[in-house]
């Protein structure tokens, strides 16, 4: 998961909680509506200055948004860590089956 996508999602959630439009927040942050939209969709990497400006326009602390992103990132990392051993186990099992199949072929050929 890209950090810029997590940041964009968090900013969008903040904006929607306040029932505000992109136009309203973009005017307050002094950034184009299109660029703010791209930031919210995770298509543009926002500078720290721009993030601070957007947060000011939303009336939230940058630290609040970053904390929200940090928690979400941690959950994603935990999910990935839980899936990784399962994938490794599956790969090991497939390798074992393939090796067993080769041994079987050798026995049949003898």
N, C-alpha and C positions, 0 to 999 in steps of 0.2 A: 504494500500500500504506500502510495506516495504521500509524503508529508504535506505537499501543497494541496492535495485532495482533501486530506483530513482538516487542514486549516480552512479551506473553502467551505467544507460541510459545516464546520463549527460557526463560521461567520454567517452562513445562510440560516442556520438554526437560530442564532441570536436575532437576526433581522426578522425572521418569521414569527418568533415569539412576541415581538413588539408590533406585529401586524404592519410592518413598514415596507415600502416598495424599494426596488433597486434605485429608482430615480431619486427618491428622498435621501437615501443613504449616500448615493454617489455625489449628490449636491453638497451634503454636509461634510463629506470626506475630501471634496474637491478632486474627484477622480471621475473619468468618463464612465457613463453607465455601462458601456460595452466592456471596458476593462474590469470593472467591478464584477460583472457577470462572469467573465473569464476566470477571475480569482475565485469566485464562489464555486465554479465548476471544476476547479483544480487544473485549469489549462494554462494559467499564468502563475509564475513564482513571484509573490509579492515581497517587496523589500520590507525591512523592519519599520521604516518610516511610514510606508503605505499601510502596513498592518496597524500601526499606532493610530494613524489618521482614520482608518475605517472604524476601529474600536472607539475612538473619540466620538465619531459621528453616531455610533450605536449607543454611546453612553455606558460602555462596559470597559473594564480594565483589560488590557492586553494579557495580563497574567491570568485572568479568568478564562480567556479563550485558550491560551496555551496550556493551562491545567486540564481543560476539557479534552484538548487534543492529546495531551500526554496520557490521560487515562484511557482513551480510546486506542491509542497506539500500544499501550501496555497490554490491553485485552487482545489485540490482534497478534502481538508477539506470543502471548500465552497460547492462543489457539494454534498458531503455527508450530510452536514447540510441542504441543500435544499431537499434532498431525505428523510431524517429522518422524518420530519413532515408529509410528504405524506404517508409514511409507517405507522406512528402512526395513521393518520386519517383513513387509510384503515382498520387497526386493530380495531379501535373504531367502524367503520361502520359494520364490520363483527360481532363484539360482540353485537352491537345493533340489528342486524338482527337475530342473534341467540337467544337473549333475547326475541325479538318480536315473534319468532317462538314458544318459550316455553310458552309465554302468550297465544298465539293462541291455543296451545294444551290444556291449562288449560280451556279456554273458551269452546272449543269443548267438553271436557270431562264433563263439568258441565251440 
